[in-house]
Amino acid sequence: MTIRHIKNTAAFDQLDDRGPVGKPLSEPACRLKGKSIELDGTQNLSTGIWECSPGKFRREVVRGEVMHILAGECTFTPDDGETISISAGDTVFMSPNTNGVWDIKSTVRKVYTLL
């Protein structure tokens, strides 16, 4: 059994630099930081902490995702839907193949699980 406890995740400062987003739509490109968290028995899941600086980029993730926003503000406009506003304290559930545009207004930090 694995138990990982990260105190004050919103201020956790041990994130790895992951470089610019894959499909930037703004200059300068948003920059990513993150920390993958591995848990025994969850080989088909990907989970961790993710942070993104302000700007716009395309989301093209094949897997479903559950995320809880710890800090920041943004909008997400799915290719086939209306723009939603997201901010600290919100939880978002995305079905597989949810594509669209992130617009990060202030640095966003989230805890996520890719399904």
MOZIQUI-V510340 format. One record per residue. OMEGA is omega in radians with two decimals (NA if undefined). Layout:
omega: {OMEGA,OMEGA}
//
This chain:
omega: {3.11,3.01,3.09,3.14,3.11,3.13,3.10,-3.08,3.13,-3.12,-3.14,-3.01,-3.12,3.11,3.12,3.05,-3.14,3.05,-3.11,3.07,-3.08,-3.08,-3.10,3.06,3.14,3.08,-0.12,3.13,3.04,3.09,-3.09,2.95,3.12,3.07,3.06,3.12,-3.14,3.10,3.10,3.07,-3.12,-3.06,-3.13,3.13,3.02,-3.08,3.13,3.12,-3.07,3.11,-3.12,3.10,-3.09,3.13,-3.13,3.05,3.09,3.00,3.08,-3.10,-3.10,-3.05,3.00,-3.10,2.95,-3.12,3.01,-3.07,-3.12,-3.07,3.01,3.13,3.13,2.94,3.01,3.11,3.11,-3.13,-3.06,-3.09,-3.10,3.12,3.03,3.06,-3.06,3.11,-3.10,-3.13,-3.13,3.00,-3.07,3.09,3.14,3.08,3.04,3.11,3.03,-3.14,3.13,-3.06,2.97,2.99,-3.08,-3.11,3.04,-3.00,-3.12,3.01,-3.14,2.90,-3.04,2.93,3.02,-3.06,NA}
//
